[in-house]
Each structure stands twice: as C-alpha cells, then as structure tokens.
Amino acid sequence: MRFTKLVLPLFTLFAADSFAQEQLDIDPGHSNVNFTVRHLVVAKVSGSFSSFSGAIMYDEKDMTKSSVNVAIKAWFRQL
C-alpha cells in the first residue's frame, strides 16, 4: 500500500505533459511483459513475452473513458 501512495503522485507529475496526446503507443524497446506462476505451491516458474504491442488512450477530462489496449503474441511450444 505504501508503494502505491508513493508511485501514483510521481507518475501523475511525470506523465502530466506526456498525456497531452490522446493516444500513447507502448514502446517495446523500453517495455517488457513478464509473469510468474506458482507450480504445486512449492516452486515458481517465471517467463516473459518478447513480442507485444499496445496503446494507452487517455481522456484528460473524463478518466473513466481512458483505456489500455495490449496485444501479446503467445505461442505454445511442446517439449
């Protein structure tokens, strides 16, 4: 909880000028998509996705109309 209180005001201050645009594309060169899954309550398996894209739609006047759209290319590789 303490982390959220600290990050949110900093994010708002940092991104205020950036959100002047209506759509912001996610930069794959400066972003990553990672995951961690518990296996049998004993171990954790981690991984990442290398192919993804997305955009953030920001409505400054009405935050409820803002959205995030992300597409992740996931494939199954049988071992």
N, C-alpha and C positions, 0 to 999 in steps of 0.2 A: 504494500500500500504506500509506503513511504517513497518508493521508486516512482510510482505514478505521479505523486504530487510534485516531485522534482522535475520530471521529464516533461510533463504537459506544459507548464509555463514556458520552459525553454524552447520547446517545439513551436509553441504559438508565436513567440517572439522571433525565432529564427525563420519561420515559414511565412510570416505575415506578408512580406513583399513577394515571396515566391508564388503565393496563391492569388496574385492579381490576375493570372490567367485562369481560364475556365477549365482547361484540361492540362494535366501534367502527365507525361509519359514516364513510366518506370524505366530507369537506365540499367540494363542487365550488366554492364561493366562495373557498376558501383553498387549492385544489389545482390542478394543471394536468397535462396529458398532452402531451408534446412528442416529436418524433422528428427524426432527421437520417439521410438516406440518401445514400450516395455514388453519383454518376452518372458512368459511364465513367472512373472513377479520377481525374477531373480536377476535378469540381465536387461540392459538397454541396448537397442540397436539404433544406430544413427545413420543418416544418409542425407543426400542433397539432390536437388534437381538442377541440371545445368542449362536447360532450355525453358525459358519462360518470358512472358511479356505482360504488359498491363498498363493501365492508366488510372489516374485519380481525377475524378470530376468534382470540382469544388464550387459550391454556391455560397458566396460570402453573405448574402442576405438571408438565406434560409438553410441552415446546416442539415436539416432533415432531407433536403434534396441532393445532398452530396453523396457520392458513391465511389467504390473502388472496384475495378474490373481486372481480374488477373487470370491468365491462361497459362497452365503448366503442362508441358509436354512430358507425359509419364508413359513408360512402356514397361512391360513385364519381360524379364529375361530369365528363362528357365535354366537352372544349373544342372 
